[in-house]
């Protein structure tokens, strides 16, 4: 399934997994992506991210910008816990 998703500043997904993985292609703005247990990564227009099957992750806009991406999600998506505000705030400063 392919979706075009636009995040307003500060908006992000819950933690989630995809049965057979996901591919994100950033089409506008700046954002973040983070897999459980890893450092958050900054995203910008043109970045392509592959999230492996079953990997728990989240993604969304930064605090000050919108971010849009095309998301190709393969297989079932399973939604988990909400990303805590403290986790999101920390990602803003620690993302590479």
PyMOL Python script that loads the backbone (N, CA, C, O; Angstrom):
from pymol import cmd

cmd.read_pdbstr("""\
ATOM      1  N   UNK A   1       0.839  -1.165   0.000  1.00  0.00           N
ATOM      2  CA  UNK A   1       0.000   0.000   0.000  1.00  0.00           C
ATOM      3  C   UNK A   1       0.890   1.236   0.000  1.00  0.00           C
ATOM      4  O   UNK A   1       1.856   1.304   0.760  1.00  0.00           O
ATOM      5  N   UNK A   2       0.571   2.213  -0.847  1.00  0.00           N
ATOM      6  CA  UNK A   2       1.317   3.469  -0.911  1.00  0.00           C
ATOM      7  C   UNK A   2       0.420   4.615  -0.467  1.00  0.00           C
ATOM      8  O   UNK A   2      -0.744   4.696  -0.859  1.00  0.00           O
ATOM      9  N   UNK A   3       0.973   5.498   0.354  1.00  0.00           N
ATOM     10  CA  UNK A   3       0.238   6.665   0.851  1.00  0.00           C
ATOM     11  C   UNK A   3       1.134   7.888   0.810  1.00  0.00           C
ATOM     12  O   UNK A   3       2.333   7.802   1.071  1.00  0.00           O
ATOM     13  N   UNK A   4       0.540   9.032   0.479  1.00  0.00           N
ATOM     14  CA  UNK A   4       1.216  10.312   0.637  1.00  0.00           C
ATOM     15  C   UNK A   4       0.740  10.881   1.966  1.00  0.00           C
ATOM     16  O   UNK A   4      -0.461  11.039   2.189  1.00  0.00           O
ATOM     17  N   UNK A   5       1.689  11.188   2.848  1.00  0.00           N
ATOM     18  CA  UNK A   5       1.358  11.630   4.199  1.00  0.00           C
ATOM     19  C   UNK A   5       2.026  12.974   4.452  1.00  0.00           C
ATOM     20  O   UNK A   5       3.204  13.157   4.146  1.00  0.00           O
ATOM     21  N   UNK A   6       1.266  13.918   5.014  1.00  0.00           N
ATOM     22  CA  UNK A   6       1.814  15.222   5.377  1.00  0.00           C
ATOM     23  C   UNK A   6       1.662  15.417   6.887  1.00  0.00           C
ATOM     24  O   UNK A   6       0.564  15.307   7.433  1.00  0.00           O
ATOM     25  N   UNK A   7       2.772  15.706   7.544  1.00  0.00           N
ATOM     26  CA  UNK A   7       2.805  15.946   8.983  1.00  0.00           C
ATOM     27  C   UNK A   7       2.948  17.442   9.227  1.00  0.00           C
ATOM     28  O   UNK A   7       3.824  18.080   8.643  1.00  0.00           O
ATOM     29  N   UNK A   8       2.110  18.003  10.070  1.00  0.00           N
ATOM     30  CA  UNK A   8       2.279  19.394  10.492  1.00  0.00           C
ATOM     31  C   UNK A   8       3.434  19.453  11.491  1.00  0.00           C
ATOM     32  O   UNK A   8       3.851  18.414  12.002  1.00  0.00           O
ATOM     33  N   UNK A   9       3.963  20.651  11.781  1.00  0.00           N
ATOM     34  CA  UNK A   9       5.071  20.735  12.737  1.00  0.00           C
ATOM     35  C   UNK A   9       4.727  20.036  14.055  1.00  0.00           C
ATOM     36  O   UNK A   9       3.674  20.278  14.644  1.00  0.00           O
ATOM     37  N   UNK A  10       5.621  19.178  14.499  1.00  0.00           N
ATOM     38  CA  UNK A  10       5.444  18.454  15.754  1.00  0.00           C
ATOM     39  C   UNK A  10       4.637  17.172  15.655  1.00  0.00           C
ATOM     40  O   UNK A  10       4.579  16.408  16.619  1.00  0.00           O
ATOM     41  N   UNK A  11       4.012  16.919  14.512  1.00  0.00           N
ATOM     42  CA  UNK A  11       3.207  15.699  14.356  1.00  0.00           C
ATOM     43  C   UNK A  11       4.105  14.506  14.044  1.00  0.00           C
ATOM     44  O   UNK A  11       5.103  14.624  13.334  1.00  0.00           O
ATOM     45  N   UNK A  12       3.723  13.356  14.594  1.00  0.00           N
ATOM     46  CA  UNK A  12       4.483  12.131  14.358  1.00  0.00           C
ATOM     47  C   UNK A  12       3.572  10.930  14.578  1.00  0.00           C
ATOM     48  O   UNK A  12       2.483  11.044  15.139  1.00  0.00           O
ATOM     49  N   UNK A  13       4.052   9.774  14.118  1.00  0.00           N
ATOM     50  CA  UNK A  13       3.296   8.541  14.285  1.00  0.00           C
ATOM     51  C   UNK A  13       3.488   7.988  15.691  1.00  0.00           C
ATOM     52  O   UNK A  13       4.334   8.461  16.450  1.00  0.00           O
ATOM     53  N   UNK A  14       2.703   6.997  16.018  1.00  0.00           N
ATOM     54  CA  UNK A  14       2.953   6.156  17.176  1.00  0.00           C
ATOM     55  C   UNK A  14       4.077   5.187  16.782  1.00  0.00           C
ATOM     56  O   UNK A  14       4.421   5.077  15.605  1.00  0.00           O
ATOM     57  N   UNK A  15       4.639   4.495  17.760  1.00  0.00           N
ATOM     58  CA  UNK A  15       5.550   3.393  17.464  1.00  0.00           C
ATOM     59  C   UNK A  15       4.743   2.355  16.672  1.00  0.00           C
ATOM     60  O   UNK A  15       3.578   2.110  16.984  1.00  0.00           O
ATOM     61  N   UNK A  16       5.347   1.755  15.665  1.00  0.00           N
ATOM     62  CA  UNK A  16       4.636   0.766  14.861  1.00  0.00           C
ATOM     63  C   UNK A  16       5.609  -0.133  14.107  1.00  0.00           C
ATOM     64  O   UNK A  16       6.806   0.144  14.037  1.00  0.00           O
ATOM     65  N   UNK A  17       5.077  -1.209  13.549  1.00  0.00           N
ATOM     66  CA  UNK A  17       5.850  -2.148  12.734  1.00  0.00           C
ATOM     67  C   UNK A  17       5.075  -2.439  11.456  1.00  0.00           C
ATOM     68  O   UNK A  17       3.868  -2.212  11.373  1.00  0.00           O
ATOM     69  N   UNK A  18       5.798  -2.947  10.463  1.00  0.00           N
ATOM     70  CA  UNK A  18       5.190  -3.382   9.200  1.00  0.00           C
ATOM     71  C   UNK A  18       5.608  -4.823   8.955  1.00  0.00           C
ATOM     72  O   UNK A  18       6.781  -5.178   9.064  1.00  0.00           O
ATOM     73  N   UNK A  19       4.646  -5.620   8.630  1.00  0.00           N
ATOM     74  CA  UNK A  19       4.860  -7.054   8.447  1.00  0.00           C
ATOM     75  C   UNK A  19       6.016  -7.371   7.494  1.00  0.00           C
ATOM     76  O   UNK A  19       6.823  -8.260   7.763  1.00  0.00           O
ATOM     77  N   UNK A  20       6.088  -6.641   6.384  1.00  0.00           N
ATOM     78  CA  UNK A  20       7.147  -6.905   5.406  1.00  0.00           C
ATOM     79  C   UNK A  20       7.986  -5.668   5.096  1.00  0.00           C
ATOM     80  O   UNK A  20       8.625  -5.588   4.047  1.00  0.00           O
ATOM     81  N   UNK A  21       7.978  -4.705   6.017  1.00  0.00           N
ATOM     82  CA  UNK A  21       8.822  -3.527   5.881  1.00  0.00           C
ATOM     83  C   UNK A  21       8.105  -2.320   5.312  1.00  0.00           C
ATOM     84  O   UNK A  21       6.927  -2.377   4.957  1.00  0.00           O
ATOM     85  N   UNK A  22       8.852  -1.217   5.235  1.00  0.00           N
ATOM     86  CA  UNK A  22       8.311   0.043   4.738  1.00  0.00           C
ATOM     87  C   UNK A  22       9.421   0.840   4.058  1.00  0.00           C
ATOM     88  O   UNK A  22      10.584   0.781   4.457  1.00  0.00           O
ATOM     89  N   UNK A  23       9.035   1.586   3.019  1.00  0.00           N
ATOM     90  CA  UNK A  23       9.952   2.499   2.341  1.00  0.00           C
ATOM     91  C   UNK A  23       9.344   3.890   2.417  1.00  0.00           C
ATOM     92  O   UNK A  23       8.194   4.093   2.026  1.00  0.00           O
ATOM     93  N   UNK A  24      10.111   4.845   2.918  1.00  0.00           N
ATOM     94  CA  UNK A  24       9.679   6.242   3.025  1.00  0.00           C
ATOM     95  C   UNK A  24      10.526   7.082   2.082  1.00  0.00           C
ATOM     96  O   UNK A  24      11.749   6.949   2.062  1.00  0.00           O
ATOM     97  N   UNK A  25       9.885   7.947   1.301  1.00  0.00           N
ATOM     98  CA  UNK A  25      10.580   8.896   0.435  1.00  0.00           C
ATOM     99  C   UNK A  25      10.088  10.291   0.800  1.00  0.00           C
ATOM    100  O   UNK A  25       8.915  10.609   0.604  1.00  0.00           O
ATOM    101  N   UNK A  26      10.982  11.125   1.332  1.00  0.00           N
ATOM    102  CA  UNK A  26      10.607  12.465   1.789  1.00  0.00           C
ATOM    103  C   UNK A  26      10.429  13.378   0.571  1.00  0.00           C
ATOM    104  O   UNK A  26      11.308  13.476  -0.286  1.00  0.00           O
ATOM    105  N   UNK A  27       9.266  14.044   0.516  1.00  0.00           N
ATOM    106  CA  UNK A  27       8.926  14.891  -0.630  1.00  0.00           C
ATOM    107  C   UNK A  27       8.827  16.374  -0.278  1.00  0.00           C
ATOM    108  O   UNK A  27       8.786  17.218  -1.174  1.00  0.00           O
ATOM    109  N   UNK A  28       8.789  16.700   1.015  1.00  0.00           N
ATOM    110  CA  UNK A  28       8.679  18.101   1.426  1.00  0.00           C
ATOM    111  C   UNK A  28       9.124  18.248   2.879  1.00  0.00           C
ATOM    112  O   UNK A  28       8.814  17.405   3.721  1.00  0.00           O
ATOM    113  N   UNK A  29       9.848  19.319   3.162  1.00  0.00           N
ATOM    114  CA  UNK A  29      10.179  19.682   4.529  1.00  0.00           C
ATOM    115  C   UNK A  29      11.266  18.852   5.178  1.00  0.00           C
ATOM    116  O   UNK A  29      12.117  18.263   4.511  1.00  0.00           O
ATOM    117  N   UNK A  30      11.210  18.824   6.502  1.00  0.00           N
ATOM    118  CA  UNK A  30      12.209  18.143   7.325  1.00  0.00           C
ATOM    119  C   UNK A  30      11.515  17.297   8.375  1.00  0.00           C
ATOM    120  O   UNK A  30      10.457  17.662   8.888  1.00  0.00           O
ATOM    121  N   UNK A  31      12.127  16.157   8.689  1.00  0.00           N
ATOM    122  CA  UNK A  31      11.513  15.281   9.672  1.00  0.00           C
ATOM    123  C   UNK A  31      12.521  14.440  10.404  1.00  0.00           C
ATOM    124  O   UNK A  31      13.728  14.680  10.360  1.00  0.00           O
ATOM    125  N   UNK A  32      11.985  13.440  11.083  1.00  0.00           N
ATOM    126  CA  UNK A  32      12.774  12.510  11.884  1.00  0.00           C
ATOM    127  C   UNK A  32      12.235  11.108  11.688  1.00  0.00           C
ATOM    128  O   UNK A  32      11.047  10.918  11.429  1.00  0.00           O
ATOM    129  N   UNK A  33      13.115  10.128  11.811  1.00  0.00           N
ATOM    130  CA  UNK A  33      12.721   8.726  11.857  1.00  0.00           C
ATOM    131  C   UNK A  33      13.582   8.069  12.921  1.00  0.00           C
ATOM    132  O   UNK A  33      14.755   8.408  13.073  1.00  0.00           O
ATOM    133  N   UNK A  34      12.999   7.128  13.658  1.00  0.00           N
ATOM    134  CA  UNK A  34      13.767   6.462  14.704  1.00  0.00           C
ATOM    135  C   UNK A  34      13.254   5.044  14.892  1.00  0.00           C
ATOM    136  O   UNK A  34      12.053   4.816  15.037  1.00  0.00           O
ATOM    137  N   UNK A  35      14.175   4.105  14.886  1.00  0.00           N
ATOM    138  CA  UNK A  35      13.859   2.711  15.210  1.00  0.00           C
ATOM    139  C   UNK A  35      14.208   2.463  16.665  1.00  0.00           C
ATOM    140  O   UNK A  35      15.160   3.041  17.191  1.00  0.00           O
ATOM    141  N   UNK A  36      13.439   1.604  17.314  1.00  0.00           N
ATOM    142  CA  UNK A  36      13.611   1.294  18.739  1.00  0.00           C
ATOM    143  C   UNK A  36      15.063   0.895  19.016  1.00  0.00           C
ATOM    144  O   UNK A  36      15.621   0.027  18.345  1.00  0.00           O
ATOM    145  N   UNK A  37      15.657   1.542  20.009  1.00  0.00           N
ATOM    146  CA  UNK A  37      17.019   1.221  20.418  1.00  0.00           C
ATOM    147  C   UNK A  37      18.098   1.873  19.580  1.00  0.00           C
ATOM    148  O   UNK A  37      19.282   1.639  19.820  1.00  0.00           O
ATOM    149  N   UNK A  38      17.719   2.697  18.591  1.00  0.00           N
ATOM    150  CA  UNK A  38      18.698   3.365  17.735  1.00  0.00           C
ATOM    151  C   UNK A  38      18.591   4.877  17.894  1.00  0.00           C
ATOM    152  O   UNK A  38      17.627   5.391  18.461  1.00  0.00           O
ATOM    153  N   UNK A  39      19.595   5.575  17.386  1.00  0.00           N
ATOM    154  CA  UNK A  39      19.585   7.032  17.412  1.00  0.00           C
ATOM    155  C   UNK A  39      18.609   7.555  16.359  1.00  0.00           C
ATOM    156  O   UNK A  39      18.520   6.982  15.273  1.00  0.00           O
ATOM    157  N   UNK A  40      17.869   8.637  16.657  1.00  0.00           N
ATOM    158  CA  UNK A  40      16.997   9.232  15.655  1.00  0.00           C
ATOM    159  C   UNK A  40      17.807   9.801  14.499  1.00  0.00           C
ATOM    160  O   UNK A  40      18.965  10.186  14.665  1.00  0.00           O
ATOM    161  N   UNK A  41      17.190   9.849  13.343  1.00  0.00           N
ATOM    162  CA  UNK A  41      17.857  10.332  12.128  1.00  0.00           C
ATOM    163  C   UNK A  41      17.043  11.470  11.528  1.00  0.00           C
ATOM    164  O   UNK A  41      15.820  11.376  11.424  1.00  0.00           O
ATOM    165  N   UNK A  42      17.718  12.540  11.135  1.00  0.00           N
ATOM    166  CA  UNK A  42      17.063  13.665  10.474  1.00  0.00           C
ATOM    167  C   UNK A  42      16.755  13.296   9.020  1.00  0.00           C
ATOM    168  O   UNK A  42      17.509  12.569   8.373  1.00  0.00           O
ATOM    169  N   UNK A  43      15.631  13.814   8.529  1.00  0.00           N
ATOM    170  CA  UNK A  43      15.209  13.563   7.157  1.00  0.00           C
ATOM    171  C   UNK A  43      15.003  14.883   6.435  1.00  0.00           C
ATOM    172  O   UNK A  43      14.604  15.879   7.039  1.00  0.00           O
ATOM    173  N   UNK A  44      15.280  14.881   5.133  1.00  0.00           N
ATOM    174  CA  UNK A  44      15.017  16.041   4.291  1.00  0.00           C
ATOM    175  C   UNK A  44      14.576  15.569   2.914  1.00  0.00           C
ATOM    176  O   UNK A  44      14.645  14.382   2.597  1.00  0.00           O
ATOM    177  N   UNK A  45      14.123  16.511   2.107  1.00  0.00           N
ATOM    178  CA  UNK A  45      13.620  16.185   0.775  1.00  0.00           C
ATOM    179  C   UNK A  45      14.631  15.325   0.016  1.00  0.00           C
ATOM    180  O   UNK A  45      15.821  15.638  -0.032  1.00  0.00           O
ATOM    181  N   UNK A  46      14.139  14.245  -0.571  1.00  0.00           N
ATOM    182  CA  UNK A  46      14.973  13.337  -1.357  1.00  0.00           C
ATOM    183  C   UNK A  46      15.471  12.127  -0.596  1.00  0.00           C
ATOM    184  O   UNK A  46      15.894  11.148  -1.211  1.00  0.00           O
ATOM    185  N   UNK A  47      15.430  12.167   0.728  1.00  0.00           N
ATOM    186  CA  UNK A  47      15.881  11.016   1.513  1.00  0.00           C
ATOM    187  C   UNK A  47      14.931   9.844   1.306  1.00  0.00           C
ATOM    188  O   UNK A  47      13.713  10.009   1.238  1.00  0.00           O
ATOM    189  N   UNK A  48      15.518   8.663   1.210  1.00  0.00           N
ATOM    190  CA  UNK A  48      14.757   7.422   1.115  1.00  0.00           C
ATOM    191  C   UNK A  48      15.193   6.533   2.275  1.00  0.00           C
ATOM    192  O   UNK A  48      16.385   6.307   2.484  1.00  0.00           O
ATOM    193  N   UNK A  49      14.222   6.035   3.022  1.00  0.00           N
ATOM    194  CA  UNK A  49      14.497   5.211   4.197  1.00  0.00           C
ATOM    195  C   UNK A  49      13.834   3.855   4.006  1.00  0.00           C
ATOM    196  O   UNK A  49      12.662   3.775   3.637  1.00  0.00           O
ATOM    197  N   UNK A  50      14.585   2.798   4.257  1.00  0.00           N
ATOM    198  CA  UNK A  50      14.003   1.447   4.267  1.00  0.00           C
ATOM    199  C   UNK A  50      13.944   0.985   5.713  1.00  0.00           C
ATOM    200  O   UNK A  50      14.961   0.940   6.406  1.00  0.00           O
ATOM    201  N   UNK A  51      12.745   0.645   6.161  1.00  0.00           N
ATOM    202  CA  UNK A  51      12.560   0.098   7.503  1.00  0.00           C
ATOM    203  C   UNK A  51      12.317  -1.401   7.330  1.00  0.00           C
ATOM    204  O   UNK A  51      11.335  -1.791   6.699  1.00  0.00           O
ATOM    205  N   UNK A  52      13.189  -2.242   7.876  1.00  0.00           N
ATOM    206  CA  UNK A  52      13.043  -3.693   7.701  1.00  0.00           C
ATOM    207  C   UNK A  52      11.754  -4.251   8.317  1.00  0.00           C
ATOM    208  O   UNK A  52      11.153  -3.641   9.202  1.00  0.00           O
ATOM    209  N   UNK A  53      11.364  -5.385   7.842  1.00  0.00           N
ATOM    210  CA  UNK A  53      10.170  -6.079   8.340  1.00  0.00           C
ATOM    211  C   UNK A  53      10.250  -6.251   9.852  1.00  0.00           C
ATOM    212  O   UNK A  53      11.272  -6.680  10.387  1.00  0.00           O
ATOM    213  N   UNK A  54       9.156  -5.909  10.533  1.00  0.00           N
ATOM    214  CA  UNK A  54       9.049  -6.132  11.966  1.00  0.00           C
ATOM    215  C   UNK A  54       9.798  -5.154  12.845  1.00  0.00           C
ATOM    216  O   UNK A  54       9.751  -5.283  14.068  1.00  0.00           O
ATOM    217  N   UNK A  55      10.495  -4.171  12.267  1.00  0.00           N
ATOM    218  CA  UNK A  55      11.274  -3.219  13.072  1.00  0.00           C
ATOM    219  C   UNK A  55      10.350  -2.143  13.645  1.00  0.00           C
ATOM    220  O   UNK A  55       9.637  -1.469  12.900  1.00  0.00           O
ATOM    221  N   UNK A  56      10.366  -1.985  14.969  1.00  0.00           N
ATOM    222  CA  UNK A  56       9.535  -0.990  15.644  1.00  0.00           C
ATOM    223  C   UNK A  56      10.163   0.387  15.439  1.00  0.00           C
ATOM    224  O   UNK A  56      11.341   0.596  15.726  1.00  0.00           O
ATOM    225  N   UNK A  57       9.349   1.329  14.935  1.00  0.00           N
ATOM    226  CA  UNK A  57       9.862   2.650  14.610  1.00  0.00           C
ATOM    227  C   UNK A  57       8.746   3.694  14.658  1.00  0.00           C
ATOM    228  O   UNK A  57       7.572   3.360  14.814  1.00  0.00           O
ATOM    229  N   UNK A  58       9.136   4.966  14.523  1.00  0.00           N
ATOM    230  CA  UNK A  58       8.209   6.082  14.361  1.00  0.00           C
ATOM    231  C   UNK A  58       8.831   7.071  13.387  1.00  0.00           C
ATOM    232  O   UNK A  58      10.035   7.020  13.136  1.00  0.00           O
ATOM    233  N   UNK A  59       8.022   7.968  12.838  1.00  0.00           N
ATOM    234  CA  UNK A  59       8.520   9.027  11.968  1.00  0.00           C
ATOM    235  C   UNK A  59       7.541  10.185  11.974  1.00  0.00           C
ATOM    236  O   UNK A  59       6.356  10.012  12.259  1.00  0.00           O
ATOM    237  N   UNK A  60       8.053  11.378  11.653  1.00  0.00           N
ATOM    238  CA  UNK A  60       7.197  12.558  11.627  1.00  0.00           C
ATOM    239  C   UNK A  60       7.999  13.815  11.359  1.00  0.00           C
ATOM    240  O   UNK A  60       9.190  13.764  11.051  1.00  0.00           O
ATOM    241  N   UNK A  61       7.311  14.959  11.484  1.00  0.00           N
ATOM    242  CA  UNK A  61       7.929  16.262  11.233  1.00  0.00           C
ATOM    243  C   UNK A  61       8.781  16.695  12.421  1.00  0.00           C
ATOM    244  O   UNK A  61       8.660  16.153  13.520  1.00  0.00           O
ATOM    245  N   UNK A  62       9.639  17.676  12.181  1.00  0.00           N
ATOM    246  CA  UNK A  62      10.345  18.315  13.289  1.00  0.00           C
ATOM    247  C   UNK A  62       9.389  19.305  13.949  1.00  0.00           C
ATOM    248  O   UNK A  62       8.280  19.520  13.459  1.00  0.00           O
ATOM    249  N   UNK A  63       9.812  19.903  15.051  1.00  0.00           N
ATOM    250  CA  UNK A  63       8.971  20.875  15.762  1.00  0.00           C
ATOM    251  C   UNK A  63       8.625  22.097  14.914  1.00  0.00           C
ATOM    252  O   UNK A  63       7.533  22.652  15.035  1.00  0.00           O
ATOM    253  N   UNK A  64       9.562  22.518  14.054  1.00  0.00           N
ATOM    254  CA  UNK A  64       9.388  23.784  13.354  1.00  0.00           C
ATOM    255  C   UNK A  64       9.015  23.708  11.892  1.00  0.00           C
ATOM    256  O   UNK A  64       8.880  24.748  11.248  1.00  0.00           O
ATOM    257  N   UNK A  65       8.841  22.516  11.338  1.00  0.00           N
ATOM    258  CA  UNK A  65       8.555  22.410   9.905  1.00  0.00           C
ATOM    259  C   UNK A  65       7.529  21.317   9.620  1.00  0.00           C
ATOM    260  O   UNK A  65       7.288  20.430  10.439  1.00  0.00           O
ATOM    261  N   UNK A  66       6.945  21.411   8.455  1.00  0.00           N
ATOM    262  CA  UNK A  66       6.119  20.311   7.963  1.00  0.00           C
ATOM    263  C   UNK A  66       7.039  19.284   7.336  1.00  0.00           C
ATOM    264  O   UNK A  66       8.189  19.578   7.009  1.00  0.00           O
ATOM    265  N   UNK A  67       6.526  18.081   7.172  1.00  0.00           N
ATOM    266  CA  UNK A  67       7.247  17.055   6.422  1.00  0.00           C
ATOM    267  C   UNK A  67       6.206  16.214   5.705  1.00  0.00           C
ATOM    268  O   UNK A  67       5.196  15.821   6.290  1.00  0.00           O
ATOM    269  N   UNK A  68       6.460  15.943   4.437  1.00  0.00           N
ATOM    270  CA  UNK A  68       5.599  15.033   3.685  1.00  0.00           C
ATOM    271  C   UNK A  68       6.467  13.917   3.147  1.00  0.00           C
ATOM    272  O   UNK A  68       7.632  14.118   2.803  1.00  0.00           O
ATOM    273  N   UNK A  69       5.875  12.732   3.080  1.00  0.00           N
ATOM    274  CA  UNK A  69       6.578  11.611   2.480  1.00  0.00           C
ATOM    275  C   UNK A  69       5.603  10.670   1.811  1.00  0.00           C
ATOM    276  O   UNK A  69       4.419  10.621   2.142  1.00  0.00           O
ATOM    277  N   UNK A  70       6.134   9.925   0.862  1.00  0.00           N
ATOM    278  CA  UNK A  70       5.405   8.802   0.295  1.00  0.00           C
ATOM    279  C   UNK A  70       5.834   7.592   1.100  1.00  0.00           C
ATOM    280  O   UNK A  70       7.027   7.334   1.261  1.00  0.00           O
ATOM    281  N   UNK A  71       4.861   6.852   1.605  1.00  0.00           N
ATOM    282  CA  UNK A  71       5.146   5.674   2.418  1.00  0.00           C
ATOM    283  C   UNK A  71       4.608   4.445   1.700  1.00  0.00           C
ATOM    284  O   UNK A  71       3.413   4.341   1.426  1.00  0.00           O
ATOM    285  N   UNK A  72       5.502   3.527   1.404  1.00  0.00           N
ATOM    286  CA  UNK A  72       5.100   2.241   0.831  1.00  0.00           C
ATOM    287  C   UNK A  72       5.227   1.219   1.950  1.00  0.00           C
ATOM    288  O   UNK A  72       6.327   0.854   2.363  1.00  0.00           O
ATOM    289  N   UNK A  73       4.080   0.770   2.427  1.00  0.00           N
ATOM    290  CA  UNK A  73       4.026  -0.166   3.553  1.00  0.00           C
ATOM    291  C   UNK A  73       3.647  -1.540   3.029  1.00  0.00           C
ATOM    292  O   UNK A  73       2.637  -1.705   2.345  1.00  0.00           O
ATOM    293  N   UNK A  74       4.470  -2.517   3.360  1.00  0.00           N
ATOM    294  CA  UNK A  74       4.267  -3.866   2.836  1.00  0.00           C
ATOM    295  C   UNK A  74       3.750  -4.794   3.929  1.00  0.00           C
ATOM    296  O   UNK A  74       4.392  -4.978   4.963  1.00  0.00           O
ATOM    297  N   UNK A  75       2.599  -5.365   3.685  1.00  0.00           N
ATOM    298  CA  UNK A  75       1.980  -6.232   4.682  1.00  0.00           C
ATOM    299  C   UNK A  75       1.241  -5.423   5.726  1.00  0.00           C
ATOM    300  O   UNK A  75       1.065  -4.212   5.588  1.00  0.00           O
ATOM    301  N   UNK A  76       0.817  -6.100   6.758  1.00  0.00           N
ATOM    302  CA  UNK A  76       0.024  -5.500   7.835  1.00  0.00           C
ATOM    303  C   UNK A  76       0.851  -4.523   8.663  1.00  0.00           C
ATOM    304  O   UNK A  76       2.019  -4.780   8.955  1.00  0.00           O
ATOM    305  N   UNK A  77       0.237  -3.398   9.040  1.00  0.00           N
ATOM    306  CA  UNK A  77       0.838  -2.447   9.967  1.00  0.00           C
ATOM    307  C   UNK A  77       0.265  -2.718  11.350  1.00  0.00           C
ATOM    308  O   UNK A  77      -0.950  -2.829  11.511  1.00  0.00           O
ATOM    309  N   UNK A  78       1.131  -2.823  12.342  1.00  0.00           N
ATOM    310  CA  UNK A  78       0.710  -3.019  13.730  1.00  0.00           C
ATOM    311  C   UNK A  78       1.110  -1.788  14.530  1.00  0.00           C
ATOM    312  O   UNK A  78       2.288  -1.438  14.604  1.00  0.00           O
ATOM    313  N   UNK A  79       0.114  -1.132  15.133  1.00  0.00           N
ATOM    314  CA  UNK A  79       0.348   0.079  15.918  1.00  0.00           C
ATOM    315  C   UNK A  79       0.621  -0.277  17.367  1.00  0.00           C
ATOM    316  O   UNK A  79      -0.017  -1.164  17.933  1.00  0.00           O
ATOM    317  N   UNK A  80       1.582   0.431  17.965  1.00  0.00           N
ATOM    318  CA  UNK A  80       1.997   0.186  19.341  1.00  0.00           C
ATOM    319  C   UNK A  80       1.752   1.438  20.184  1.00  0.00           C
ATOM    320  O   UNK A  80       0.806   2.183  19.928  1.00  0.00           O
ATOM    321  N   UNK A  81       2.592   1.669  21.180  1.00  0.00           N
ATOM    322  CA  UNK A  81       2.430   2.778  22.113  1.00  0.00           C
ATOM    323  C   UNK A  81       2.649   4.137  21.445  1.00  0.00           C
ATOM    324  O   UNK A  81       3.360   4.260  20.448  1.00  0.00           O
ATOM    325  N   UNK A  82       2.017   5.141  22.029  1.00  0.00           N
ATOM    326  CA  UNK A  82       2.247   6.512  21.605  1.00  0.00           C
ATOM    327  C   UNK A  82       3.685   6.894  21.934  1.00  0.00           C
ATOM    328  O   UNK A  82       4.211   6.509  22.978  1.00  0.00           O
ATOM    329  N   UNK A  83       4.315   7.646  21.049  1.00  0.00           N
ATOM    330  CA  UNK A  83       5.649   8.170  21.312  1.00  0.00           C
ATOM    331  C   UNK A  83       5.510   9.236  22.397  1.00  0.00           C
ATOM    332  O   UNK A  83       4.771  10.206  22.231  1.00  0.00           O
ATOM    333  N   UNK A  84       6.212   9.052  23.490  1.00  0.00           N
ATOM    334  CA  UNK A  84       6.129  10.009  24.597  1.00  0.00           C
ATOM    335  C   UNK A  84       6.720  11.354  24.183  1.00  0.00           C
ATOM    336  O   UNK A  84       7.681  11.412  23.415  1.00  0.00           O
ATOM    337  N   UNK A  85       6.136  12.433  24.700  1.00  0.00           N
ATOM    338  CA  UNK A  85       6.607  13.775  24.368  1.00  0.00           C
ATOM    339  C   UNK A  85       8.087  13.930  24.696  1.00  0.00           C
ATOM    340  O   UNK A  85       8.829  14.560  23.943  1.00  0.00           O
ATOM    341  N   UNK A  86       8.522  13.353  25.826  1.00  0.00           N
ATOM    342  CA  UNK A  86       9.936  13.458  26.215  1.00  0.00           C
ATOM    343  C   UNK A  86      10.842  12.781  25.182  1.00  0.00           C
ATOM    344  O   UNK A  86      11.917  13.291  24.868  1.00  0.00           O
ATOM    345  N   UNK A  87      10.402  11.626  24.654  1.00  0.00           N
ATOM    346  CA  UNK A  87      11.182  10.922  23.630  1.00  0.00           C
ATOM    347  C   UNK A  87      11.298  11.770  22.362  1.00  0.00           C
ATOM    348  O   UNK A  87      12.364  11.867  21.755  1.00  0.00           O
ATOM    349  N   UNK A  88      10.174  12.380  21.979  1.00  0.00           N
ATOM    350  CA  UNK A  88      10.159  13.223  20.774  1.00  0.00           C
ATOM    351  C   UNK A  88      11.053  14.447  20.976  1.00  0.00           C
ATOM    352  O   UNK A  88      11.836  14.801  20.095  1.00  0.00           O
ATOM    353  N   UNK A  89      10.933  15.087  22.132  1.00  0.00           N
ATOM    354  CA  UNK A  89      11.769  16.273  22.415  1.00  0.00           C
ATOM    355  C   UNK A  89      13.241  15.907  22.397  1.00  0.00           C
ATOM    356  O   UNK A  89      14.054  16.658  21.860  1.00  0.00           O
ATOM    357  N   UNK A  90      13.597  14.778  22.967  1.00  0.00           N
ATOM    358  CA  UNK A  90      14.999  14.353  22.970  1.00  0.00           C
ATOM    359  C   UNK A  90      15.484  14.066  21.556  1.00  0.00           C
ATOM    360  O   UNK A  90      16.633  14.359  21.225  1.00  0.00           O
ATOM    361  N   UNK A  91      14.614  13.491  20.713  1.00  0.00           N
ATOM    362  CA  UNK A  91      14.979  13.199  19.327  1.00  0.00           C
ATOM    363  C   UNK A  91      15.315  14.483  18.561  1.00  0.00           C
ATOM    364  O   UNK A  91      16.176  14.481  17.682  1.00  0.00           O
ATOM    365  N   UNK A  92      14.634  15.567  18.900  1.00  0.00           N
ATOM    366  CA  UNK A  92      14.891  16.863  18.226  1.00  0.00           C
ATOM    367  C   UNK A  92      16.336  17.295  18.407  1.00  0.00           C
ATOM    368  O   UNK A  92      16.938  17.862  17.495  1.00  0.00           O
ATOM    369  N   UNK A  93      16.889  17.030  19.574  1.00  0.00           N
ATOM    370  CA  UNK A  93      18.240  17.512  19.866  1.00  0.00           C
ATOM    371  C   UNK A  93      19.325  16.484  19.565  1.00  0.00           C
ATOM    372  O   UNK A  93      20.472  16.848  19.303  1.00  0.00           O
ATOM    373  N   UNK A  94      18.965  15.194  19.600  1.00  0.00           N
ATOM    374  CA  UNK A  94      20.005  14.172  19.428  1.00  0.00           C
ATOM    375  C   UNK A  94      20.077  13.592  18.026  1.00  0.00           C
ATOM    376  O   UNK A  94      20.991  12.820  17.733  1.00  0.00           O
ATOM    377  N   UNK A  95      19.142  13.940  17.153  1.00  0.00           N
ATOM    378  CA  UNK A  95      19.128  13.362  15.797  1.00  0.00           C
ATOM    379  C   UNK A  95      20.367  13.760  15.025  1.00  0.00           C
ATOM    380  O   UNK A  95      20.883  14.870  15.149  1.00  0.00           O
ATOM    381  N   UNK A  96      20.827  12.808  14.220  1.00  0.00           N
ATOM    382  CA  UNK A  96      22.018  13.039  13.389  1.00  0.00           C
ATOM    383  C   UNK A  96      21.610  13.285  11.971  1.00  0.00           C
ATOM    384  O   UNK A  96      22.465  13.501  11.112  1.00  0.00           O
TER     385      UNK A  96
END
""", "prot")
cmd.dss("prot")
cmd.show_as("cartoon", "prot")
cmd.util.cbc("prot")
cmd.orient("prot")
